[in-house]
C-alpha cells in the first residue's frame, strides 16, 4: 500500500473514528443525558456532535474522491481534525466555568498524584495520528507545494 493510501486511511480513521467516539462518549449520562445539564445546553451538545459527523464525512469524501487537487482535500481533512481536537486543550482557559472533567467533582483520575484527563489523552492521540498522516502524505508528495 502506498504512503498516500496509508495517510488517507489514517485520516479516515481520525475523522470517522473521532466522530463516532464523540457520539459514544458524549451521548451518555455524564454528558448529554445528564439531568443537571440545562436542556438547551444538551441541544447545543447534540448539535455539535451532528456537525462534527457531517464535517468529518465531508472531509472523508474529499479525501477519497477523484480530484485534480488531492493535496487540498488532504489539507482540509487535517484542518478539520485540528479544528476539532485542539480546542479541548484551551477551552477551560477561555471559559473558566468549564472543566475537562465530566465526572463527579473531586473524583478526577490521578496517576502518581498528577491529574489525568482522559479526554485530553484521546485528543492528543488523535492529533498525533493527524500529524503522522500529514507526514506520510508529505513523504508521498501529496501535500508538498508544487515545484
Kinemage of the C-alpha trace (Angstrom):
@kinemage 1
@onewidth
@group {chain A} dominant
@subgroup {mainchain}
@vectorlist {calphas} color= white
{ca unk a 1} P 0.000 0.000 0.000
{ca unk a 2} L 1.378 3.442 -0.911
{ca unk a 3} L 2.209 6.043 1.711
{ca unk a 4} L -0.588 8.222 0.388
{ca unk a 5} L -3.197 5.464 0.788
{ca unk a 6} L -1.925 4.770 4.303
{ca unk a 7} L -2.126 8.509 5.078
{ca unk a 8} L -5.664 8.713 3.684
{ca unk a 9} L -6.689 5.616 5.653
{ca unk a 10} L -5.227 7.062 8.837
{ca unk a 11} L -7.043 10.373 8.281
{ca unk a 12} L -10.262 8.456 7.598
{ca unk a 13} L -9.860 6.700 10.951
{ca unk a 14} L -9.158 10.039 12.672
{ca unk a 15} L -12.169 11.742 11.102
{ca unk a 16} L -14.790 8.999 11.254
{ca unk a 17} L -13.424 7.234 14.327
{ca unk a 18} L -13.201 10.517 16.227
{ca unk a 19} L -16.740 11.418 15.250
{ca unk a 20} L -18.096 8.024 16.269
{ca unk a 21} L -16.137 8.071 19.537
{ca unk a 22} L -17.538 11.528 20.303
{ca unk a 23} L -21.091 10.182 19.913
{ca unk a 24} L -20.365 7.116 22.059
{ca unk a 25} L -18.764 9.108 24.863
{ca unk a 26} L -20.937 12.228 24.802
{ca unk a 27} L -24.378 10.656 24.338
{ca unk a 28} L -24.120 9.387 27.892
{ca unk a 29} L -25.357 10.078 31.423
{ca unk a 30} L -22.356 12.257 32.272
{ca unk a 31} L -22.822 14.463 29.185
{ca unk a 32} L -25.920 14.932 27.013
{ca unk a 33} L -28.149 12.707 29.139
{ca unk a 34} L -27.069 14.346 32.403
{ca unk a 35} L -30.237 15.676 34.108
{ca unk a 36} L -28.194 18.516 35.622
{ca unk a 37} L -27.484 19.962 32.184
{ca unk a 38} L -29.777 22.720 31.014
{ca unk a 39} L -31.980 21.372 28.170
{ca unk a 40} L -30.648 23.986 25.747
{ca unk a 41} L -27.053 23.022 26.619
{ca unk a 42} L -27.951 19.421 25.696
{ca unk a 43} L -29.379 20.726 22.416
{ca unk a 44} L -26.116 22.504 21.600
{ca unk a 45} L -24.053 19.475 22.620
{ca unk a 46} L -26.059 17.242 20.276
{ca unk a 47} L -25.865 19.876 17.539
{ca unk a 48} L -22.069 19.852 17.807
{ca unk a 49} L -21.965 16.059 17.531
{ca unk a 50} L -24.028 16.083 14.347
{ca unk a 51} L -21.959 18.948 12.918
{ca unk a 52} L -18.736 17.034 13.607
{ca unk a 53} L -20.203 13.924 11.959
{ca unk a 54} L -21.248 15.855 8.863
{ca unk a 55} L -17.979 17.745 8.519
{ca unk a 56} L -15.986 14.542 9.094
{ca unk a 57} L -17.966 12.677 6.439
{ca unk a 58} L -17.481 15.567 4.011
{ca unk a 59} L -13.715 15.674 4.653
{ca unk a 60} L -13.523 11.887 4.205
{ca unk a 61} L -15.376 12.154 0.902
{ca unk a 62} L -12.946 14.874 -0.216
{ca unk a 63} L -10.005 12.611 0.674
{ca unk a 64} L -11.152 9.678 -1.436
{ca unk a 65} L -12.860 11.272 -4.436
{ca unk a 66} L -11.047 11.727 -7.729
{ca unk a 67} L -9.637 15.216 -7.802
{ca unk a 68} L -7.162 17.379 -9.656
{ca unk a 69} L -6.219 18.866 -6.259
{ca unk a 70} L -5.778 15.925 -3.866
{ca unk a 71} L -3.441 17.879 -1.606
{ca unk a 72} L -6.197 20.430 -0.945
{ca unk a 73} L -8.518 17.614 0.146
{ca unk a 74} L -5.850 16.253 2.480
{ca unk a 75} L -5.171 19.694 3.938
{ca unk a 76} L -8.911 20.155 4.559
{ca unk a 77} L -9.059 16.801 6.354
{ca unk a 78} L -6.094 17.776 8.534
{ca unk a 79} L -7.637 21.197 9.241
{ca unk a 80} L -10.937 19.591 10.293
{ca unk a 81} L -9.129 17.283 12.710
{ca unk a 82} L -7.010 20.073 14.181
{ca unk a 83} L -10.033 22.396 14.470
{ca unk a 84} L -11.972 19.750 16.397
{ca unk a 85} L -9.293 18.356 18.715
{ca unk a 86} L -7.106 21.345 19.685
{ca unk a 87} L -9.841 23.344 21.482
{ca unk a 88} L -10.041 20.571 24.071
{ca unk a 89} L -6.717 21.858 25.386
{ca unk a 90} L -7.695 25.512 25.814
{ca unk a 91} L -11.478 25.819 26.286
{ca unk a 92} L -11.283 25.884 30.127
{ca unk a 93} L -8.898 28.842 29.842
{ca unk a 94} L -11.318 30.749 27.602
{ca unk a 95} L -14.401 29.644 29.538
{ca unk a 96} L -13.285 29.345 33.186
{ca unk a 97} L -16.652 27.921 34.285
{ca unk a 98} L -15.973 24.842 32.139
{ca unk a 99} L -13.838 21.847 33.039
{ca unk a 100} L -12.008 18.995 31.366
{ca unk a 101} L -13.541 16.520 33.827
{ca unk a 102} L -17.048 15.168 33.157
{ca unk a 103} L -17.382 13.102 36.318
{ca unk a 104} L -18.129 13.886 39.931
{ca unk a 105} L -16.098 16.901 41.133
{ca unk a 106} L -13.201 15.747 43.272
{ca unk a 107} L -13.087 12.305 41.628
{ca unk a 108} L -10.695 13.278 38.845
{ca unk a 109} L -8.306 10.451 37.946
{ca unk a 110} L -4.715 10.744 39.105
{ca unk a 111} L -1.518 8.987 38.130
{ca unk a 112} L 1.331 9.358 40.629
{ca unk a 113} L -0.583 12.241 42.202
{ca unk a 114} L -0.965 14.144 38.924
{ca unk a 115} L -4.386 14.910 37.471
{ca unk a 116} L -5.022 12.982 34.267
{ca unk a 117} L -7.889 13.912 31.988
{ca unk a 118} L -8.795 11.016 29.677
{ca unk a 119} L -10.332 13.311 27.055
{ca unk a 120} L -7.029 15.182 26.718
{ca unk a 121} L -5.207 11.887 26.199
{ca unk a 122} L -7.697 10.949 23.462
{ca unk a 123} L -7.391 14.404 21.841
{ca unk a 124} L -3.601 14.179 21.978
{ca unk a 125} L -3.678 10.732 20.386
{ca unk a 126} L -5.932 11.891 17.544
{ca unk a 127} L -3.703 14.934 16.965
{ca unk a 128} L -0.607 12.710 16.869
{ca unk a 129} L -2.332 10.461 14.329
{ca unk a 130} L -3.205 13.548 12.291
{ca unk a 131} L 0.440 14.674 12.307
{ca unk a 132} L 1.564 11.159 11.359
{ca unk a 133} L -0.878 11.078 8.442
{ca unk a 134} L 0.253 14.517 7.294
{ca unk a 135} L 3.911 13.468 7.414
{ca unk a 136} L 3.131 10.304 5.453
{ca unk a 137} L 1.276 12.330 2.845
{ca unk a 138} L 4.165 14.798 2.692
{ca unk a 139} L 6.665 11.972 2.209
{ca unk a 140} L 4.426 10.645 -0.555
{ca unk a 141} L 4.443 14.133 -2.096
{ca unk a 142} L 0.694 14.577 -1.739
{ca unk a 143} L 0.817 17.748 0.356
{ca unk a 144} L 4.123 19.249 -0.829
{ca unk a 145} L 3.943 22.501 -2.712
{ca unk a 146} L 4.132 22.293 -6.481
{ca unk a 147} L 7.642 22.889 -7.838
